[in-house]
Amino acid sequence: MREAEANYREVLAANPRHTGALGYLGLLAHQAGHSDAAIDLLRKAIASDRRNPEPHYNLARILSDRGRDDEAIVHNRKVLEIDPNFPGAHNNLAALLLLHGRPAEALAAAVQGLLRDDAAGLKTTFVMALRQLDLAAIKRDPNLVQLLVRALREPWSRPRDLSAAAGAILLRSQAMARCVEHQSREGVMRLADMFGATDLDALGSDGLFDALLTSAPVTTMAIERVLTAIRRAALNEIVSGEFENSGTWLPLITSIGQQGFINEYIFDVSESEKAQLENLRADVADAATRNETIAPLKLAILASYLPLHSLSGAETLAAQPWPGELAALLKQQITDPHGENQIRTSIERLTAIEDDVSEKVRAQYEENPYPRWSRIPAETQALPVDAYIGMRFPGAPYKPLGHRAPDILVAGCGTGQHAIQRAQQFQSANVLAIDLSLASLSYAIRQTKELGLTNLRYAQGDILALADDRTFDIIDSSGVLHHLKEPLTGWRRLANLLRPGGLMHIGLYSAAARQDINAARSYLAQQGRDYSVPEVRRLRAEVAGRAPGDQLHNLTNFSDFFSMSECRDLLFHVQEHQFSIPQIADFLRESGFTFLGFETPARNSYLRRFPDDRAATNLANWAIFEAENPSTFATMYQFWIQSA
Ligand SMILES: C[S@@+](CC[C@H](N)C(=O)[O-])C[C@H]1O[C@@H](n2cnc3c(N)ncnc32)[C@H](O)[C@@H]1O
């Protein structure tokens, strides 16, 4: 390097405007810690050759390291003006724009980048920008749509994170806009008379529509109404034997069937539909028993009202030859649930369940395993724990674990999303995941087997009854402790199982973010309304009828409102506590934990509000931030802590 430096100095002596020499020496100066000199050299390199993107790119990186992000953004843009394919520039630009609270520009940069390069960083920015953008500001751009379909199908994040954005974009298609308008037509009509065959065909062949319906609960009320109306008209038509055009609409109805299973049949069902549904169910069950051919469309419509595994003779149905369009539906509704039933009997029992609240909670999650997910992002690169925490929480007072294969406990793993993510995320991880509910564990085990993961073991157990004989480097308990009779007792039990210097990831409900939920719960309690499937449907119809701004109507802002188990969790849980940041801070102080950081898209806004807290770990400041922005932790407080 010395030799190269000497050579470049010589070159520069002969030609003070030599771009390569200026650029190289600029980078060397930066590495030696002389950033001002580096910036000066790179500016000269730029001035000497205005068509060269490289000095702009390097200057942008140095400026960003120095906290001069606005200037870094300008130079990244310059790079791309000169060479739109310059590797890494879109990625850096998009990430900087997102960091600075400019999600619309970040999304545009990520889209341009992803059209050229499949970088994981660009996918992350794409998803985060879409989640942060005001839905009204999202345009139906064909490149964006094409990437969003991939993001939902591959997927790039949990598909439900993108459900609201996908819904907003779908509403901008002319066919969907007309369907929204026509769904309220009064009277029982044929499907094509209600919506128009062209619009239905357009929906049926819309890749984004299909990707959304088959990946995550639809969280856009207007689209839910359209789907409910299509389903109602299709049922009416097929029961009265009038269905025409059945081949064309099979993919559309099949996707609605998959959506029904994903949202656990939360859509409203009218009295007239109930009678027709009974006829159809009897008709299909009879035909199945007699091994007679059934019209694929009949099966698809039935699947949009009830899970096919609940039909007598479901397995003979699955064994019949069906058109390819039905394959995913049959797997979802017959093969997978059958596999889960078989798994259930062989699940290891780690502890007894004796606590009365644990028993009630178990019963709820046996009926409604939470959440029913279909696809999970494939982690591209498993990281050592230290690298993972270092990247998420730069500047946090973290004591590295060092190189070790981490033993991880996921306490209250539900249907396995978290446990699977942890098993994929950390290098050489060895995960034990426990839950009260055998139905949830069966779902998790089936999905884990399909993904081919072998570093993950599941067992039934109660957090409160866990013995001290096994300890862990990481304990993850998200969305669980607030369902215990005494959450802090459970938290202390888990803390006892953590090795010195070990890490915890905790998710707890925020009282500030759940004010609308609390209002809805007391409204329900006053009227003595309790959980049942018809009650949830009745309540949802009532909520949808309220004007925007009404506290009850605000429930539609929660994505949990759009599937049965999540809606039950949201509004009718048998046991729920809520927390505040000062309460969390007290617990951490009392138990000797260090706070490492919240996992929240609001981190950047917080850093702009409290620029002096560069590690974003001051809980007193976070309490102020939450008071100013009460919906910050609408999903939950999700945070990492470290034991002494
Ligand atoms: C809302 S779900 C969250 C599931 C999962 N952590 C997630 O985020 O997807 C709560 C889960 O905690 C489990 N749970 C509640 N109390 C528990 C306890 N005392 N011991 C073990 N699991 C418990 C429930 O059975 C349920 O599956």
The ligand as an SDF file (V2000), in Angstrom:
LIG
                    3D

 27 29  0  0  0  0  0  0  0  0999 V2000
  -50.4200  -13.8820   20.9410 C   0  0  0  0  0  0  0  0  0  0  0  0
  -49.6840  -15.4290   20.8260 S   0  0  0  0  0  0  0  0  0  0  0  0
  -48.0510  -15.0040   20.3000 C   0  0  0  0  0  0  0  0  0  0  0  0
  -47.3430  -16.1240   19.6040 C   0  0  0  0  0  0  0  0  0  0  0  0
  -45.9400  -15.8100   19.1090 C   0  0  0  0  0  0  0  0  0  0  0  0
  -45.0530  -15.3920   20.1380 N   0  0  0  0  0  0  0  0  0  0  0  0
  -45.9900  -14.7640   18.0050 C   0  0  0  0  0  0  0  0  0  0  0  0
  -45.6630  -13.6130   18.2390 O   0  0  0  0  0  0  0  0  0  0  0  0
  -46.3650  -15.1160   16.8920 O   0  0  0  0  0  0  0  0  0  0  0  0
  -49.4270  -15.8380   22.5200 C   0  0  0  0  0  0  0  0  0  0  0  0
  -48.9150  -17.2670   22.7110 C   0  0  0  0  0  0  0  0  0  0  0  0
  -48.3950  -17.3750   24.0320 O   0  0  0  0  0  0  0  0  0  0  0  0
  -48.7240  -18.6370   24.5370 C   0  0  0  0  0  0  0  0  0  0  0  0
  -48.7040  -18.5480   26.0240 N   0  0  0  0  0  0  0  0  0  0  0  0
  -49.4590  -17.7610   26.7980 C   0  0  0  0  0  0  0  0  0  0  0  0
  -49.1800  -17.9780   28.0980 N   0  0  0  0  0  0  0  0  0  0  0  0
  -48.1950  -18.9100   28.1220 C   0  0  0  0  0  0  0  0  0  0  0  0
  -47.4940  -19.5650   29.1640 C   0  0  0  0  0  0  0  0  0  0  0  0
  -47.7590  -19.3220   30.4370 N   0  0  0  0  0  0  0  0  0  0  0  0
  -46.5420  -20.4710   28.8340 N   0  0  0  0  0  0  0  0  0  0  0  0
  -46.2910  -20.7590   27.5230 C   0  0  0  0  0  0  0  0  0  0  0  0
  -46.9280  -20.1740   26.4920 N   0  0  0  0  0  0  0  0  0  0  0  0
  -47.8840  -19.2670   26.7900 C   0  0  0  0  0  0  0  0  0  0  0  0
  -50.1000  -18.8970   23.9690 C   0  0  0  0  0  0  0  0  0  0  0  0
  -50.4360  -20.2580   23.9660 O   0  0  0  0  0  0  0  0  0  0  0  0
  -50.0070  -18.3030   22.5830 C   0  0  0  0  0  0  0  0  0  0  0  0
  -49.6540  -19.2540   21.6090 O   0  0  0  0  0  0  0  0  0  0  0  0
  1  2  1  0
  2  3  1  0
  2 10  1  0
  3  4  1  0
  4  5  1  0
  5  6  1  0
  5  7  1  0
  7  8  2  0
  7  9  1  0
 10 11  1  0
 11 12  1  0
 11 26  1  0
 12 13  1  0
 13 14  1  0
 13 24  1  0
 14 15  1  0
 14 23  1  0
 15 16  2  0
 16 17  1  0
 17 18  1  0
 17 23  2  0
 18 19  1  0
 18 20  2  0
 20 21  1  0
 21 22  2  0
 22 23  1  0
 24 25  1  0
 24 26  1  0
 26 27  1  0
M  CHG  2   2   1   9  -1
M  END
$$$$
